[in-house]
């Protein structure tokens, strides 16, 4: 299990800091809550246990999608944009984790009135590294990343899928003239 209970992270693309900060206005559901897949309703209707397992697996698999307002979103739990993505950036770029933390802003980009929802920038350096990385390079960092960021956890499909989908999000954001951010609800 990599997810601390209750903390939700939506990685998303936006054209500017102002547009990213406006995601606070989307309330407790983030930039775009994921609708349940049609296969889930059908599996529930038929009661097919194998179909239910597959529908839930697809629902929880990290996947970039476009929300209703057109925002590209990658939902996850337990993968923090500062600590975890800092380690991922260190592995992809060869830059030390301490140097990466030293470059980061100390305050979030935006915080709601209660301090429970906020938006963080994903570093331009990580976005560039994700864009430039090959699939083999992305796959190669998953095992060491899991050992530094998720000690005691097994390398699993969720981490592999997350890294690949984050690269898809980074590449698509670049094509659209956008950069990456993270909406966090604690």
Secondary structure as UniProt FT lines:
FT   TURN            5..6
FT   STRAND          8..14
FT   HELIX           17..21
FT   HELIX           22..29
FT   TURN            30..31
FT   HELIX           38..46
FT   HELIX           49..60
FT   STRAND          65..66
FT   TURN            68..69
FT   STRAND          72..77
FT   TURN            81..82
FT   HELIX           83..93
FT   HELIX           97..103
FT   STRAND          110..111
FT   TURN            113..114
FT   STRAND          117..121
FT   HELIX           124..132
FT   HELIX           135..149
FT   TURN            151..152
FT   HELIX           157..175
FT   TURN            176..177
FT   STRAND          179..185
//
